[in-house]
Amino acid sequence: MAAAAALARMELKGKAKPPSSQEAIRNQVRKELMAEAAASEKGGSADKEDLAFPDTEAAVRPSVSGVFFTCPLTGAVVRRDQKEKHIREAIQLYSSTDPVAASILEIHTFNKDREKVRLGVETMAKYLDNIYLHPEEEKYRKIKLQNKVFQERISCLEGVHSFFQAVGFETRTLPVPGQETTEEYYVLKEEMLTRLEDLKDYKEQLLSSEPVRPQLDRQLCVFKPSPEAARFELPDDFFNLTAEEIKREQRLRTEAVEKASMLRTRAMREKEEQREMRKYNYTLLRVRFPDGYILQGTFYAREPVSVLYSFVREALRDDWLPFELLGPGGLKVTDENLAFNECGLVPSALLTLAWDAALMSDIQASGQEQPASPLKPELLSRGTCRQSEGQPGRLNHQELFLLPCPTEPQTTAAI
């Protein structure tokens, strides 16, 4: 609804040519969507308030409702199964303002075979380059749609027909020289011959553009100390399994009992373990601090451990303090180049943070007063405010209490 209203409003505006960079696209789309969001914010405030105060049952199960992504064009946080639809709507919204840039984003974003995209884009760029370099040659201004090269390299890509129309081509049925039949062609409009520099710019945009890649939203959360820290409730988004695969997995688990009695080599066991780890796309990780507070985030299963160290360091009040992370069983997670699935930290894991003992001894010996928590105050302040400004007595202080960070999406604040 927001996109439709913004689109209607944009159609009433003048057709001034805007900058065509992805930054301009983001700014334009965000501006339109923010205007719609501001209009509806008042009506949705009551719902947000309800989400901000989890009930007791939800509070003791501090997992996530799904995997969420941040759209780079709008800044909106959307569910995994909604991200492509959201990006399509954002690009469509921008197409009324700059159809060329929007069609280029379609080509690079919605065609997954990167080699086909590269080959198709280079061929399209060659068409435009020939026109720019030889504007007097009529043959370069016509593209036969049934041409084998066009069919194999270009026509199969989503967004290419919108691109040709946006840059000034129109479809015509023309006779085939020496034959009585006709063929469909893309023919460049005559007025585009006076805008050859535009064609050159379009070619450069086509070659330099990148796909719109939504970023995994960490859903950073902080929890108060609780014995429930090792309890995880994971949605289906975290598993790379279909309904059929889940049934097959149940059957394989039954067969695993028989396999357990068989003699297997170490290589066979490691191969099975690696196959098991590949079932997961994402992992939900928690880091417990010495004071009991817990930091939680969502990660790709194939991201390196170094990402987790950076995630923790960014949450610290003093990010220079050295620390180690201990995995399940107290094993040190020291190789930051390993992926989470290679370390067995999927689909969820609770790790423990340990400070550098020598440094902490020096700090204590200095008599320097230490803050109550090593986490940044802004990660804790909102939870404290909720506890005092919310409904007294609704949450038992012995239970786990969710403290979402300021940048967490409101739709998942209470999950």
Secondary structure by P-SEA (a helix, b strand, c coil): caaaaaaaaaaacccccccccaaaaaaaaaaaaaaaaaaacccaaaaaaaaacccaaaaacccccbbbbbcccccccccccaaaaaaaaaaaaaccccaaaaaaaaaaccccaaaaaaaaaaaaaaaaaaaaacccccccccccccccccccccccccaaaaaaaaabbbbbbbbcccccbbbbbbcccccccccaaaaaaaaaaaaccccccccccccbbbbcccccccbbbbccccccccaaaaaaaaaaaaaaaaaaaccccaaaaaaaaaaaaacccbbbbbbbccccbbbbbcccccccaaaaaaaaaaacccccccbbbbccccccccccccccccccccccbbbbbbccaaaaaaaaaaccccccccccccccaaaaaaaaaccccccccccbbbbbccccccccccc
